[in-house]
Amino acid sequence: MFDFIERIKDFNLRKEHTDMLIRAWKTENKKVYSDFVRRIEAVKKGDMSIITEMMDVAKNCVPEEVRVFHNWLGDVLNGKVKMADITQSIQGLSIEHIHMIAKCLVYKEQWMAIDMKTGEVKVTSKKVNGYLMVRSGTPIEIWNRMSVDKRVYIVSQTEALMKNSKGCWMFSNLERKMIYQAITFFARLIFLTYASATGHFLANLYDLVIERKDNLPYCMYYYVVFDHGLTKMAMLLNQFLLSENIDQGSMLMVKDCINALVLHSLDMGTETKASWEKTADECGADIWKEVAFLLRSMKGRRGNKKQVMTIDDLIVGNKAEVKQCIMEFLETNTEDICLAYLLVVLVKTEHIKSSVKYMTFHRAIEQLTQRHYGYDVPQKRYGEMKEFNFKCSMQSASYKKAKKIIDRWTICFEECK
């Protein structure tokens, strides 16, 4: 795991590099991604195979010691083994993780803070900016914080189960409440063991994506980040609600899913409040209400979002020929400032739209050439060049040089059909 953390310091900590990697993969694997989208659409018809595969990706990244612990816990709850065997069953979990889980379960106002960039997990007494925060508490605290509809569901299901168990119908109200709290406690215990192993989970996922080049995680990333996948999933859930006779448990599951989709998409910047409002208007009353409530209590993300695109995404026309001309241009013109002239030529010959921002183009060129270019000078120069009138007579040496390069390469790029 620590080798994984060292390796992402110069890679995953800059999200635009990851975005560029995924976009480049998509350009080379269009057929693979199209098949993924087709299988997502097939969920509407009841084909859940792609969902199962995605769940398997997550399951296979869970550390073995966590899976062993959860299997043991399930055997305890089913009466197959005794609590006394806990030492043998949790020996795979590190002492550090056991202490963190215990602190979160026993002490009030304790948070488990997870750094999603490095996998570091620690326990704090308050929220920490930039971390995924998980709060637990005692069984009573967990129960009291739970929404009313979830408590009603747990009570109804537990009561139905106890009616079929000998002696359970004689439990007092206090004993019944303790059972309800115990159920929520064990659910939270499972959640915390997963959270404490986030670093190992990310290391396994890194191995799956970067080392083994598994296509499914690439498809999932592109679908969510660039293809508005989370709002599309909300539409699938809406269709599920409208076409099925669902019970209370399924309704709660759908609401939790919608909650996660909205919150995470806004946090990542993959969707906006406006896009969710549009999606909600196309959904039924249940999802519309859930989305409207969430958006009312949230602030939209402000500021300019970095647009990450590959050169294939930007080029209009014969991509292969244009890229070949670009590489020839860069071999001939090696100064950073020449990138400004290159973009002027590409816009002039209509191989790139004039609305493309310079930094979007700059990042695409760096990804294409696998070389770092300084951006301050060419970005400023491109801004100046857009205001130039190339028909006027200007005597500066820099202007003459720029015009000579642009005129020469305009002819070359015009020949690319």
ZISUL-V919941 format. One record per residue. N is the residue number from 1. RES is the residue in one letter. SS is DSSP state (h for helix, s for strand, l for the rest). PSI is psi in whole degrees, -180 to 180 (* if undefined). BURIAL is + if it has 9 or more other C-alpha atoms within 8 Angstrom, else -. Layout:
# ZISUL-V919941
[[N,RES,SS,PSI,BURIAL] [N,RES,SS,PSI,BURIAL]]
This chain:
# ZISUL-V919941
[[1,M,l,-39,-] [2,F,h,-33,-] [3,D,h,-40,-] [4,F,h,-44,+] [5,I,h,-41,+] [6,E,h,-38,-] [7,R,h,-26,-] [8,I,h,-5,+] [9,K,l,-36,+] [10,D,l,9,-] [11,F,l,-72,+] [12,N,l,-19,+] [13,L,l,-14,-] [14,R,l,99,-] [15,K,h,-30,-] [16,E,h,-27,-] [17,H,h,-42,+] [18,T,h,-44,+] [19,D,h,-42,+] [20,M,h,-40,+] [21,L,h,-45,-] [22,I,h,-41,+] [23,R,h,-41,+] [24,A,h,-40,+] [25,W,h,-43,+] [26,K,h,-41,+] [27,T,h,-36,-] [28,E,h,-11,-] [29,N,l,47,-] [30,K,h,-39,-] [31,K,h,-40,-] [32,V,h,-44,-] [33,Y,h,-39,+] [34,S,h,-38,-] [35,D,h,-38,-] [36,F,h,-46,+] [37,V,h,-40,-] [38,R,h,-40,-] [39,R,h,-32,+] [40,I,h,-44,+] [41,E,h,-31,-] [42,A,h,-15,+] [43,V,h,-33,+] [44,K,h,-31,+] [45,K,h,8,-] [46,G,l,1,-] [47,D,l,103,+] [48,M,l,14,-] [49,S,h,-39,-] [50,I,h,-35,+] [51,I,h,-42,-] [52,T,h,-42,-] [53,E,h,-40,-] [54,M,h,-39,+] [55,M,h,-36,-] [56,D,h,-35,-] [57,V,h,-48,+] [58,A,h,-43,-] [59,K,h,-41,-] [60,N,h,-18,-] [61,C,h,-12,+] [62,V,l,130,+] [63,P,l,145,+] [64,E,h,-40,-] [65,E,h,-32,+] [66,V,h,-40,+] [67,R,h,-40,+] [68,V,h,-43,+] [69,F,h,-43,+] [70,H,h,-36,+] [71,N,h,-41,-] [72,W,h,-43,+] [73,L,h,-40,-] [74,G,h,-38,-] [75,D,h,-36,+] [76,V,h,-47,+] [77,L,h,-26,-] [78,N,l,3,-] [79,G,l,17,-] [80,K,l,-30,-] [81,V,l,169,-] [82,K,l,154,-] [83,M,h,-25,-] [84,A,h,-19,-] [85,D,h,10,-] [86,I,h,-36,-] [87,T,h,-44,-] [88,Q,h,-34,-] [89,S,h,-27,+] [90,I,l,7,+] [91,Q,l,-20,-] [92,G,l,-26,-] [93,L,l,139,+] [94,S,l,150,-] [95,I,h,-38,-] [96,E,h,-44,-] [97,H,h,-39,+] [98,I,h,-43,+] [99,H,h,-40,-] [100,M,h,-45,+] [101,I,h,-44,+] [102,A,h,-42,-] [103,K,h,-44,+] [104,C,h,-30,+] [105,L,h,-28,+] [106,V,h,-44,-] [107,Y,l,145,+] [108,K,l,151,-] [109,E,l,37,-] [110,Q,l,135,+] [111,W,s,145,+] [112,M,s,117,+] [113,A,s,125,+] [114,I,s,120,+] [115,D,l,106,+] [116,M,l,-11,+] [117,K,l,-32,-] [118,T,l,-15,+] [119,G,l,2,+] [120,E,l,136,+] [121,V,s,132,+] [122,K,s,162,-] [123,V,s,131,+] [124,T,s,164,+] [125,S,l,-2,-] [126,K,l,169,-] [127,K,l,146,-] [128,V,l,125,-] [129,N,l,139,-] [130,G,l,0,-] [131,Y,l,152,+] [132,L,s,119,-] [133,M,s,131,+] [134,V,s,124,+] [135,R,s,138,+] [136,S,l,-116,+] [137,G,l,-179,+] [138,T,l,165,+] [139,P,h,-40,+] [140,I,h,-43,-] [141,E,h,-43,-] [142,I,h,-45,+] [143,W,h,-44,+] [144,N,h,-28,-] [145,R,h,-15,-] [146,M,l,145,-] [147,S,l,154,-] [148,V,h,-42,-] [149,D,h,-34,-] [150,K,h,-39,+] [151,R,h,-41,+] [152,V,h,-41,-] [153,Y,h,-46,+] [154,I,h,-43,+] [155,V,h,-46,+] [156,S,h,-41,-] [157,Q,h,-38,-] [158,T,h,-41,+] [159,E,h,-41,-] [160,A,h,-38,-] [161,L,h,-40,-] [162,M,h,-25,+] [163,K,h,-27,+] [164,N,l,9,-] [165,S,l,134,-] [166,K,l,132,-] [167,G,l,-21,-] [168,C,h,-28,-] [169,W,h,-14,-] [170,M,h,-2,-] [171,F,l,144,-] [172,S,l,170,-] [173,N,h,-39,-] [174,L,h,-42,-] [175,E,h,-38,-] [176,R,h,-42,+] [177,K,h,-37,-] [178,M,h,-35,-] [179,I,h,-43,-] [180,Y,h,-44,+] [181,Q,h,-36,+] [182,A,h,-37,+] [183,I,h,-46,-] [184,T,h,-33,+] [185,F,h,-47,+] [186,F,h,-35,-] [187,A,h,-42,-] [188,R,h,-36,+] [189,L,h,-44,+] [190,I,h,-44,+] [191,F,h,-42,-] [192,L,h,-35,+] [193,T,h,-37,+] [194,Y,h,-46,+] [195,A,h,-41,+] [196,S,h,-21,+] [197,A,l,19,+] [198,T,h,-42,+] [199,G,h,-45,+] [200,H,h,-36,+] [201,F,h,-47,+] [202,L,h,-36,+] [203,A,h,-42,+] [204,N,h,-38,+] [205,L,h,-40,+] [206,Y,h,-43,+] [207,D,h,-40,+] [208,L,h,-41,+] [209,V,h,-51,+] [210,I,h,-43,-] [211,E,h,-47,-] [212,R,l,-8,-] [213,K,l,40,-] [214,D,l,130,-] [215,N,h,-32,-] [216,L,h,-47,-] [217,P,h,-34,+] [218,Y,h,-44,+] [219,C,h,-44,+] [220,M,h,-43,-] [221,Y,h,-49,+] [222,Y,h,-41,+] [223,Y,h,-43,+] [224,V,h,-47,+] [225,V,h,-38,+] [226,F,l,-18,+] [227,D,l,20,-] [228,H,l,42,+] [229,G,h,-31,+] [230,L,h,-38,+] [231,T,h,-33,+] [232,K,h,-38,-] [233,M,h,-35,-] [234,A,h,-39,+] [235,M,h,-36,+] [236,L,h,-42,+] [237,L,h,-37,+] [238,N,h,-42,+] [239,Q,h,-36,+] [240,F,h,-42,+] [241,L,h,-39,+] [242,L,h,-24,-] [243,S,h,-9,-] [244,E,l,151,-] [245,N,l,94,-] [246,I,l,154,-] [247,D,l,-178,-] [248,Q,h,-39,-] [249,G,h,-43,-] [250,S,h,-36,-] [251,M,h,-43,+] [252,L,h,-40,+] [253,M,h,-43,-] [254,V,h,-43,+] [255,K,h,-42,+] [256,D,h,-39,-] [257,C,h,-46,-] [258,I,h,-43,+] [259,N,h,-48,+] [260,A,h,-42,-] [261,L,h,-45,+] [262,V,h,-51,+] [263,L,h,-45,+] [264,H,h,-37,-] [265,S,h,-39,+] [266,L,h,-38,+] [267,D,h,-40,-] [268,M,h,-18,-] [269,G,l,14,+] [270,T,l,-20,+] [271,E,l,166,+] [272,T,l,169,+] [273,K,h,-37,+] [274,A,h,-41,-] [275,S,h,-34,-] [276,W,h,-35,+] [277,E,h,-41,+] [278,K,h,-43,-] [279,T,h,-44,+] [280,A,h,-37,+] [281,D,h,-24,-] [282,E,l,-2,-] [283,C,l,172,+] [284,G,l,177,+] [285,A,h,-38,-] [286,D,h,-48,-] [287,I,h,-36,+] [288,W,h,-45,+] [289,K,h,-45,-] [290,E,h,-46,+] [291,V,h,-43,+] [292,A,h,-41,+] [293,F,h,-43,-] [294,L,h,-44,+] [295,L,h,-33,+] [296,R,h,-29,-] [297,S,l,7,-] [298,M,l,153,-] [299,K,l,139,-] [300,G,l,156,-] [301,R,l,132,-] [302,R,l,167,-] [303,G,l,166,-] [304,N,l,130,-] [305,K,l,134,-] [306,K,l,128,-] [307,Q,l,117,-] [308,V,l,117,+] [309,M,l,150,+] [310,T,l,167,+] [311,I,h,-30,+] [312,D,h,-34,-] [313,D,h,-29,-] [314,L,h,-33,+] [315,I,l,136,+] [316,V,l,127,+] [317,G,l,-153,-] [318,N,l,100,+] [319,K,h,-42,+] [320,A,h,-47,-] [321,E,h,-42,+] [322,V,h,-43,+] [323,K,h,-37,-] [324,Q,h,-42,-] [325,C,h,-37,+] [326,I,h,-46,+] [327,M,h,-39,-] [328,E,h,-40,-] [329,F,h,-46,+] [330,L,h,-29,-] [331,E,h,-33,-] [332,T,h,-39,-] [333,N,l,97,-] [334,T,l,-11,-] [335,E,l,147,-] [336,D,l,-38,+] [337,I,l,-24,+] [338,C,h,-17,+] [339,L,h,-32,+] [340,A,h,-43,+] [341,Y,h,-38,+] [342,L,h,-44,+] [343,L,h,-38,+] [344,V,h,-44,+] [345,V,h,-45,+] [346,L,h,-37,+] [347,V,h,-42,+] [348,K,h,-38,-] [349,T,l,6,+] [350,E,l,30,-] [351,H,l,-15,+] [352,I,l,139,+] [353,K,l,146,+] [354,S,l,-17,-] [355,S,l,-12,-] [356,V,l,130,+] [357,K,l,152,-] [358,Y,h,-44,+] [359,M,h,-30,-] [360,T,h,-45,+] [361,F,h,-43,+] [362,H,h,-47,+] [363,R,h,-37,+] [364,A,h,-39,+] [365,I,h,-41,+] [366,E,h,-39,+] [367,Q,h,-38,+] [368,L,h,-44,-] [369,T,h,-14,-] [370,Q,l,39,-] [371,R,l,146,-] [372,H,l,131,-] [373,Y,l,143,-] [374,G,l,144,-] [375,Y,l,-18,+] [376,D,h,-52,-] [377,V,h,-52,+] [378,P,h,-33,+] [379,Q,h,-44,+] [380,K,h,-42,-] [381,R,h,-41,+] [382,Y,h,-40,+] [383,G,h,-38,-] [384,E,h,-41,-] [385,M,h,-30,-] [386,K,l,-23,-] [387,E,l,-10,-] [388,F,l,147,-] [389,N,l,103,-] [390,F,l,-5,-] [391,K,l,-16,-] [392,C,l,159,-] [393,S,l,108,-] [394,M,l,143,-] [395,Q,l,-7,-] [396,S,l,144,-] [397,A,h,-38,-] [398,S,h,-38,-] [399,Y,h,-44,+] [400,K,h,-39,+] [401,K,h,-45,-] [402,A,h,-46,+] [403,K,h,-38,+] [404,K,h,-45,-] [405,I,h,-44,+] [406,I,h,-44,+] [407,D,h,-43,-] [408,R,h,-47,-] [409,W,h,-17,+] [410,T,h,-41,+] [411,I,h,-43,-] [412,C,h,-45,+] [413,F,h,-24,+] [414,E,h,-22,-] [415,E,l,-13,-] [416,C,l,115,+] [417,K,l,*,-]]
